[in-house]
């Protein structure tokens, strides 16, 4: 996984957490769900990149 991908995934994860927190604070369920989805998507992308990296090493 390249440094650029790590930074992008971390930024997307933080953005999702921020949306989730904003939705929670305002009582906006749609925004909260959208943020949670974005956060989970970033985690999955990061996990996929780690798997690809593991296969490249072997």
C-alpha positions as CSV (number, residue, x, y, z in Angstrom):
1,X,0.0,0.0,0.0
2,X,1.4,3.3,-1.0
3,X,1.7,6.3,1.3
4,X,-0.8,8.2,-0.9
5,X,-3.4,5.5,-0.4
6,X,-2.8,5.3,3.3
7,X,-3.3,9.1,3.6
8,X,-6.4,9.0,1.4
9,X,-8.0,6.2,3.4
10,X,-7.2,7.9,6.7
11,X,-8.7,11.1,5.5
12,X,-11.8,9.4,4.2
13,X,-12.2,7.6,7.5
14,X,-11.9,10.8,9.5
15,X,-14.4,12.5,7.2
16,X,-16.8,9.7,7.8
17,X,-16.4,9.9,11.5
18,X,-17.0,13.7,11.4
19,X,-20.2,13.2,9.4
20,X,-21.3,10.5,11.8
21,X,-20.6,12.8,14.8
22,X,-22.4,15.7,13.1
23,X,-25.4,13.6,12.4
24,X,-25.5,12.3,15.9
25,X,-25.2,15.9,17.3
26,X,-28.0,17.3,15.1
27,X,-30.2,14.2,15.3
28,X,-29.9,13.8,11.5
29,X,-30.1,10.0,11.0
30,X,-29.3,10.2,7.3
31,X,-26.1,12.1,7.8
32,X,-25.1,9.8,10.7
33,X,-25.7,6.7,8.5
34,X,-23.8,8.3,5.6
35,X,-20.8,9.0,7.8
36,X,-20.8,5.5,9.2
37,X,-20.9,4.0,5.7
38,X,-18.1,6.2,4.6
39,X,-16.0,5.3,7.7
40,X,-16.6,1.5,7.1
41,X,-15.8,1.9,3.4
42,X,-12.5,3.4,4.2
43,X,-11.7,0.6,6.7
44,X,-12.5,-2.0,4.0
45,X,-10.4,-0.3,1.4
46,X,-7.5,-0.2,3.9
47,X,-7.9,-3.9,4.7
48,X,-8.0,-4.7,1.0
49,X,-4.8,-2.8,0.4
50,X,-3.1,-4.7,3.2
51,X,-4.1,-8.0,1.7
52,X,-2.8,-7.0,-1.7
53,X,0.4,-5.9,-0.1
54,X,0.8,-9.2,1.7
55,X,0.4,-11.1,-1.6
56,X,3.0,-8.9,-3.3
57,X,5.6,-9.7,-0.7
58,X,5.3,-13.5,-1.2
